[in-house]
Amino acid sequence: YYFECVVCDLGGSLLCCDSCPRTYHLQCLSPPLK
């Protein structure tokens, strides 16, 4: 998995995609998750 969000390139509290090695912040997902 990546150590930065694939949208904004920043680290922090990330979610790992179940079907690929990408990681995201909640607010960077489209549509955003809560």
N, C-alpha and C positions, 0 to 999 in steps of 0.2 A: 504494500500500500504506500501511497504518497504521504509525505509529512507536511504538505501544504495543501490548502484548498485549490482545486483545479480551476476555480472561477477567479479568485482574487489573489492567489499565490501567497496567502498569509497562513501561518500556523495557528494553533489554538485548539479549541474544542471542536473536533472534526467527526463527521459521520462517515463510515466506510460503506461504499456501495457493495451490495451483496452479489452483483453479477459482473463486476469489473474491479480493477485495483484503484479506482479513483476515490478521493475523499473530498467532502464538502462541509461548509458551515451550514447550519440550519437556514440562516437568512440568505445564503447564496443559491439555494435550490430554487428552481422555477417549476411550479409554484412553490413559495416558501412553506416550510413545515413549521409547526408550532410545538 
